[in-house]
Amino acid sequence: MLTKKTEYAIRAMWEIAHYKGESLTTATAIAQRQHIPAKYLPQIISELSRAALVVTSRGFGGGLRLNRAPDKISLLEIIEATQGKLTLYECQVCSYQCQFLPECELLAVYNKAQAGLEDTFKKVSLADVKFSNGKPKS
């Protein structure tokens, strides 16, 4: 399941990618334009920075920018930067001790579904995502 934090991260990354200003955009501006609670944004930006998805500059004239072009950043990268490896079920995590493993035949189905989901998120770049008034367009 994708978390609210991940949704905020995707919206923040989209905002940075589509910022039309003369200089870098700021966390405050991102929070206002994307209706993201300002108290959550610093942690999200820190995680995106650690994943080398954004670059931050401090001081006068500082702010945020993408580390790569929007078409070179996949949604999967943003998801994994904010919530770790995407898994559908607990049994797909190596440390999980399931009473039905290794004989569970559902695990193969779960793994196939997860691979499809990962492939979809990997194929969709930040440039592919369209937002209108802060909400995704279908």
MOQUI-V69371 format. One record per residue. N is the residue number from 1. RES is the residue in three letters. PSI is psi in radians with two decimals (none if undefined). OMEGA is omega in whole degrees, 0 to 359 (999 if undefined). BURIAL is I if it has 9 or more other C-alpha atoms within 8 Angstrom, else O. Layout:
BEGIN
n,res,psi,omega,burial
N,RES,PSI,OMEGA,BURIAL
N,RES,PSI,OMEGA,BURIAL
END
This chain:
BEGIN
n,res,psi,omega,burial
1,MET,2.38,176,O
2,LEU,2.41,183,O
3,THR,2.89,176,O
4,LYS,-0.66,178,O
5,LYS,-0.69,178,I
6,THR,-0.72,176,I
7,GLU,-0.80,179,I
8,TYR,-0.70,180,I
9,ALA,-0.75,179,I
10,ILE,-0.76,179,I
11,ARG,-0.67,178,I
12,ALA,-0.76,179,I
13,MET,-0.71,177,I
14,TRP,-0.76,181,I
15,GLU,-0.75,178,I
16,ILE,-0.74,182,I
17,ALA,-0.58,186,I
18,HIS,0.20,179,O
19,TYR,2.26,185,O
20,LYS,0.23,183,O
21,GLY,3.05,180,O
22,GLU,-0.45,183,O
23,SER,-2.92,178,O
24,LEU,2.67,176,I
25,THR,2.84,182,I
26,THR,2.82,178,I
27,ALA,-0.68,179,I
28,THR,-0.78,180,O
29,ALA,-0.71,178,O
30,ILE,-0.83,181,I
31,ALA,-0.74,181,I
32,GLN,-0.82,185,I
33,ARG,-0.53,183,I
34,GLN,0.09,178,I
35,HIS,0.81,177,O
36,ILE,2.27,178,I
37,PRO,2.16,185,O
38,ALA,-0.50,182,I
39,LYS,-0.40,181,O
40,TYR,-0.42,189,I
41,LEU,-0.71,180,I
42,PRO,-0.72,178,I
43,GLN,-0.74,180,O
44,ILE,-0.80,180,I
45,ILE,-0.68,178,I
46,SER,-0.76,179,O
47,GLU,-0.71,178,I
48,LEU,-0.61,178,I
49,SER,-0.76,178,I
50,ARG,-0.55,179,O
51,ALA,0.08,179,O
52,ALA,0.58,177,O
53,LEU,-0.53,177,I
54,VAL,2.76,175,I
55,VAL,2.33,179,I
56,THR,2.54,176,I
57,SER,2.28,181,O
58,ARG,2.88,174,O
59,GLY,-3.05,181,O
60,PHE,2.24,181,O
61,GLY,0.08,181,O
62,GLY,3.10,179,I
63,GLY,-2.57,186,I
64,LEU,2.61,171,I
65,ARG,2.81,177,I
66,LEU,2.61,177,I
67,ASN,-0.34,177,O
68,ARG,2.94,177,O
69,ALA,2.57,181,O
70,PRO,-0.56,180,I
71,ASP,-0.08,178,I
72,LYS,0.12,179,O
73,ILE,2.04,180,I
74,SER,2.73,175,I
75,LEU,-0.56,179,I
76,LEU,-0.69,178,I
77,GLU,-0.73,180,I
78,ILE,-0.76,179,I
79,ILE,-0.87,183,I
80,GLU,-0.46,177,I
81,ALA,-0.56,185,I
82,THR,-0.45,182,I
83,GLN,0.17,179,I
84,GLY,-2.96,182,O
85,LYS,2.31,180,O
86,LEU,2.16,176,I
87,THR,2.49,179,I
88,LEU,-0.64,185,O
89,TYR,2.63,181,O
90,GLU,-0.63,185,O
91,CYS,-0.19,178,I
92,GLN,-0.16,178,I
93,VAL,2.23,186,O
94,CYS,-0.61,184,O
95,SER,-0.18,182,O
96,TYR,2.29,180,O
97,GLN,1.67,181,O
98,CYS,2.39,181,O
99,GLN,-0.30,183,O
100,PHE,-0.14,179,O
101,LEU,2.57,7,O
102,PRO,0.08,185,O
103,GLU,-0.14,185,O
104,CYS,2.10,180,O
105,GLU,-0.28,178,O
106,LEU,-0.45,182,O
107,LEU,-0.68,178,I
108,ALA,-0.68,178,O
109,VAL,-0.79,179,O
110,TYR,-0.77,181,I
111,ASN,-0.67,178,I
112,LYS,-0.76,179,O
113,ALA,-0.74,179,O
114,GLN,-0.73,179,I
115,ALA,-0.70,178,O
116,GLY,-0.73,179,O
117,LEU,-0.81,178,O
118,GLU,-0.75,180,I
119,ASP,-0.72,179,O
120,THR,-0.86,181,O
121,PHE,-0.52,178,I
122,LYS,-0.60,182,I
123,LYS,-0.34,181,O
124,VAL,2.07,180,I
125,SER,2.90,176,I
126,LEU,-0.58,179,I
127,ALA,-0.42,181,I
128,ASP,-0.37,185,O
129,VAL,2.21,179,I
130,LYS,2.27,178,O
131,PHE,2.60,175,O
132,SER,2.14,181,O
133,ASN,0.66,176,O
134,GLY,0.07,181,I
135,LYS,2.53,180,O
136,PRO,2.49,174,O
137,LYS,2.39,179,O
138,SER,none,999,O
END
